[in-house]
Amino acid sequence: MADNKIPYKIYLTEDEMPTSWYNLRADMKNKPAPLLNPGTLQPLKAEELAPIFCEELVAQELDETTPYIEIPAEIRDFYKMYRPSPLVRAYCLEEKLQTPAKIYYKFEGNNTSGSHKLNSAIAQAYYAKKQGLKGVTTETGAGQWGTALSMACSYFGLDCKVFMVKVSYEQKPFRREVMRTYGASVVPSPSETTEVGRKILAEHPGTTGSLGCAISEAVEVAVKNPGYRYVLGSVLNQVLLHQSVIGLETKIALDKYGIKPDMIIGCAGGGSNLGGLIAPFMGEKLRGEADYRIIAVEPASCPSFTRGTFAYDFCDTGMICPLAKMYTLGSSFIPSPNHAGGLRFHGMSTTLSQLYHDGFMEATSVEQTSVFEAAETFARVEGILPAPESSHAIRVAIDEALKCKETGEEKTIVFGLTGTGYFDLVAYQKYNDGEMSDQIPTDEDIAASVAKLPKVE
């Protein structure tokens, strides 16, 4: 069954691990549009971001010329607890599908947080500690980011305040308890504990929340409490920078065996996993050194790329954060309470949005029931229960492999398996019991939200 030349799992040694993050923006001719001050509509300066983010993270956020940024030794040492992560050849899935395609996945679930989110959480906690802060605030959707950040803050002795999207808070109580075990406080969002939370609840009684709501609350608490800063698990340039360790390791492992992928597939919510996975490959594409087909996969219930508008918008529902030019469904858009909580953000990374707008990558959306069908197929043959978010990439990887079966093409497919789904069993129960549905926003729903976009020339 196996190709004797390629092992099931390709591991790197510690000496082969990346020592620097890769800043994809350095190779982009069309840089992402700058963040704007919502009051003046002028590009934000470092001093304006300093009350919200850690100083070093502000520098990383605004740096679009330095291609490689050294990973501090303390972070590299922490990475060694669970990195390098394996690049796995999905031989069993290939056999199940009877496809000539070669399928690889980068598995990021080998840590207690269960996902790739720890790659950036430990970096952001490190810089907060280095700055002498007391603690940080954040939002979390499905809970992977909140879990990862609570672990990182525990490691550095920082206080951690998490606003968890209400529907996920209720659907995923065990992930919530992991956060609390690591010392974090967890509040369902929107809540009565903040001014913006009370305002959202007044305007949307009974809402199940969204990442945009939770961001608003976390930012409010950060700016009102001395010694605290806000940290974000996706979307921002600094997060994509930290997550580039995924793609760098993937490329080193592939190069080790002379493998060149034809396509690279990742799930897309805010963009952290996708941006990290594709970073070095997109860099080659931008520099004209190689070409790859890069596919972003998003939920049909929250289709920022495929049905959104490329425009300046607020990153949060409360409209207190900076404006970002991105593919967006509108900051007032509240997605249906689907089970891929980590993909329920109304917008997309400015970096990925610019790349998509310029034609360097493509995007597709998939429905929830189809995603869980792919997840169960994968689990039964590959022995890993994937997170609902990751399963979006699995769905499209399977679809592309089946196309190869029809055409006889031996394409090489690489996708990101962002994490495990062992805290998502309510979702699997709904699917297995036939109670899962596909809730897709109408054109009218999206148009109503997009109509509220801020007017920026």
N, C-alpha and C positions, 0 to 999 in steps of 0.2 A: 504493500500500500504506500509506504513512504518512499520518497526520493532519497536514496542513501547519501546524497551529497548535501542535503539540507536537513538539519535536525528539526525535531518538532518545535523545540524552543531555542531561540538564539539569545544567549546571554552575553552581555559585555562584562569584562573585568572592571574592577574599580579604576584601574589605570586608563581604561578606554572611555570612562564617563566624561561628558562635557565639563569643562572648567569655566566656560562663559555662556551666557545666554545670547541668543541671536535676535537682534532688533531688525525685524523685517522692513520697517519703514525706511531704513537707510538705503535700501535698493529700489524703493518706489519712486518713479519719476513724478507721478501725481501723488503727492502726499495727502494723507487724510486731512480734511478741513479742520481748523482749530476749534477747540471748545470755546464757546462764547459766554460772556457774562450776561445773564438774563436781563439785567437792568440796563446796561449800556449797549448790548449787542456787539461789543468789541472782544477781540481775542483775549482769553484769560491769561494773566501773567502769573508767574510763580508765587508772588506774594499774595495774590488773591486766592490761590488754591491751598496755601499753607495752613489756614485755619481748619481745613477739611481733611487733608491728607498729610501723611508724614513727609518731612522735607525731602528725603532721598527718593521717595516714591514720586513726588512732584517732579523732580529732575528727570526721572525715568519716563514719566508720562509725557513730558515735553520734548524729550530728546528724539529727534528724527534723523540724525546724521551719524551717530556712532553705531557701527554694525555689530560689534561684540562688546558686551558689558560683563566684566568678571563676576563670577559667583563667589561671594564671600566664603571663606574657609568654614565658618560656623554653619552655613547653610549646606555646603557640600558634605560636611560631616553628618548632618541630619539626613540628607538625601540617602546616604549610604545605609540607613536603616531599612529602606525599602526600594532603593534604586541600585543599579539599573533595573528597570522592569523588563519582562521578557517580550520579545517579538515572537509570536507563535504562528507556525504554519498550520492552518486549519485542514489537515489531511482528512479528518473524519467528516467534516462538512463537505469537502470536495467530493468524497465518495458518496455521501448521501445524495448530493445533487447530481452526481454523475456528470460533472462538468470538466472540461479540459482546462478551465481557469485555475490559476494558482492563487489561493487566498491566504493572506497574512493578517493578523490583528495584533496591535500593540495593546497589551493588557495593563491597565492602570489601577486595578483593584487590589493590589497586594499591600494594603495598609489598612489600619483600623477604620479610617474615615471611609474606606471603600471606593475611593475615586481619585481622579487626577488632581482634585482641588488642593490637596496638601502641598503640591509643588509651589503654588503661589502663597498659600496661607503661611507657610513657615518663613518665606521671604518677607512678607508684609509684617508679621509679628516681630521678626528680627530687627527690621528698621524702626519699628515702634519702640522696642526695648532700647535700641541704640540711641534713640532720641530722648530717652528718659521719661516716656509717657506712662501714665497709670494704666490705661486700658484702651480698648477699641470697641467700636460698634459696627454692626453689619446687618445685612438681610440674608435670608436663605430661602430657596424655593423648596426643592425636595428634601433638603437638609444636608446634602453632601458638603456644601461649602461651610455651613455652620458647624458641622462636625469637625471638618478639617481645621477650621480656625480655632475652635475650642481646644483641640489638641495642641496646636502651635502656641496658643496663649498660655496653656498650662505649662508647656516646656520652658517658656521664658518668664513665667510668673506674672502675666498680665491679666487684668480683668477683661472679660469678654461678654458683651451684651448683644444678643441675637434677636432680631425680629423675623419670625418665621411665617411665611404665607399661611393664612389661616387654614385653607383646605389641606395643605400638607401637614400642618400641625396636628390636624385631626386624623388624617389618613396614615401618618407615619409616626406614631407615638414612640416607637423604640428608637428611632434616630434622634428624636428629641431627648430621650433619656441618656443616650450616649453623650450628647452635648453637656447635659447637666452633670454626668459622671466626671467629665473633664473640667467642671467648675463654671461653665457658662450659665448665664440667666437667659431663658428663652421665653419670648412673649409672642402670642399669635397676632398677626397683623392683617388688617388694620385694628388698632387697639384704642382704648380710652386713655392710655398713658401719655400720649403726645397730642399737641394741638392739631397737627396735620392728620393724625389718626382719627380724632374726633370729627374733623371736618369731612374726611372721606366717608366715615360711617353715616354722617348726617345726609350726605348727598347720595350714598349708595347703601341704604339700609339692608342688612342681611348679606352683604357682599362676602364672597369667599376669599377675596384678596387677590393680590398680584405682586410680582416682584417690584413693580413700580411703586406700589403702596408701601411695601416694606422698606425700600430704599429711602423714601421720604422720611419715615419715622426714624430710621437709623441715623440719617444725616442730622436731623433736628437734635437728637440726643447728643451726638458728638459735638456739635457746635455750642451747645448750651452747658456742657460740662467740662471745666478746665482739666487739662491732662489727658483728654481723650481725642482720638481721631477716628474718622470713618475709613473702613477698608471694604473693598468690593471684590467679589469672586469671579467676575467675568467682565466683558465689554471693554474695559479700559486698556489702553496701550501697555501699561505696566504689567497687567495680568497676562496678556498675550506674550510679553517678553519672558516672564518667568516660565510660562508653559511651553516655551520653545524647547525646553529640555526633552519633551516628549519626542518631537520631530527630529531633534539632533541625535538622540539615541537610536531612533528608528532608522535614520539614514546611515549611521555608523554600522548598525547591524546588517543592513541590506548590502552596503558596500563590501562588507567583510566576505560576503559570498557572491559578489558580482551580480546582485539582483537589482534590476531597474523596474520599478512599478509603472504600469500603464495608467492606473487611476488610484487616487487617494480619496477616501470617503470619510466624512466625519459628521456627527450630529451637530446641529447649530441652534443655540438658544440666544446667548449673548455673544458667544464666539470664542471662549477661552480654550476649550479643548480643540476645536477645529483650527483656530489660529496657531496653537502650539504644535499640533500634528503636522500641518502643512508648511510651517515656517521655512525650513531649509530647502524644501522642494520648490516652493513658490519663489524663494530667492534665486534659485537656478533658473527658473522660468523667466523671472524679471530681468536677469542678466543675460538671457539668451543662450545659456549653457545647456539646457535640456528642456523638454516639454513633458507635461503631465496633464492628464484630465483630473481636475479637482472638483469634487462634488460636495456641496453642503446639503444636509438633509434636515428639514425642519418639520414640526407637526402641522398637519392641515388645520388644526384648531388655532394656531398662532403663527401664521405664515408671513413673517416679516420680510424675507427676501422676495418670495414669489408673488405676494399680493400687496406688499407695502409700498411706501413712497420714499424716494431718496430726497430727504429734506432735513433741515434743522428741526430738532424737537427736544423737549425735556426728557431727561433720562428717568424721571420719576413722576408718579401720578400726582403728587402734591405740588409739582412745578416749582420746586425750590432749588433744584440742582442746575448746573450749567447746561447750556444747549449743545447738542452734538449733532453733526450732520451724518445721518445714517439712514438705512432702510428702516422705516418705522410704520407701525399701524396706528400711531397716535398714542400719546402718553395716557389718555383717558380710556384706552382700550382695555377691557377686563376680559381675558380669555376664559373659555369654559374650563371647569375644574378637572382637566384631564389628569392622567396619572404620571405624566412626564413633567413633574413640577419644575425641574431645572431648565425646561425649555419654554417657560411661560412668560418670557420678557417681551415687551412690545417692540423693542428695537434690536439693532445688531451693532456689533463693534464698528467703529468708524473706519478702522483699517480694513476689515473684511468688506465693509460696504463699498469702499472706494475700489477695491480689487474686483468685486463683483460688478460694479458699475462700469469698470474699464474692460470687462470681458475676460479677466484672467481666471475666473472660476464660474461654475454653474451652480444652480440650486434646484432642489425639488422638494415637494412636501408629500408626506405620507399620512394615512389615517391610522388612528389608534389601534383598531382591531387588527389591521394588517401588521402593525408593528409587533404586537404581542404574539401573533402567529409565528413571525420570524424569530422572536425571542425564544419561544418554546422549541422550535426546530433546532436552534443553536444549542440550547441547554441540553437537549436530549442526546446530542452527538458530541459536543465539545466539553461537557462536564462543568460548565460555569453558568450560573443563573445571572443573566445580564441585567443591568439597570434599564428601566424603560427608556431613559435618554439614549444610552448606548445602542439600544435595539433599533432606533431609527436608522443608524448607520448599517446595522446588520441587515435590515430589510432591503436596503438598496444594494448592499454587497451581494446578497442572495439573488436579487433581480438581475444584476449585471452578470453574475456567474451563470444564470440560466440563459441569458442572451448568448453567452459564449457557447453554451451547450447547443443552441440552435444553429449558430454560425460555424462552430468548430474552431473558433479562435482561442488560442492559448494565452489569454491576457493575464497579467499579474495585478491582483487587486490588494490594496492595503487599506484597512479601516481601523478606526480608533475604538477600542472597547474601553470606554471611560471609567467603568466601575461595575460593581456587583449590585444585584437586586434583592438581596436577602432582607432588606427593610421595606421592600415594596410588595410584600406578599398579599396585601389587600387588593392591589391592582391585579395580580395574577389570579386571585380568587374570583374577582369580578369577571375576568376573561374566561376562566374555566367554567364558571357557572352560567355563562351566556348572558351576563348582565351588563357587559361593556358596550357602549355605543360610541358613535363617531359624531361629535358636535363640531360643525364647521361654520364659521361666521359667514353671514351673508354679505353681499357687496354693500348693502345698505348699512350694516353694522360697521364695516370698515370705513365707509365714506363718512359716516357721522363722526367718527373719531378723528379721521384725517382732517376733516373740516375745521377742527379746533387747533391745528398746528400753528405755532407762533409765526407771525409775519416777519420774515427775515429777508432782506434784499440780497 
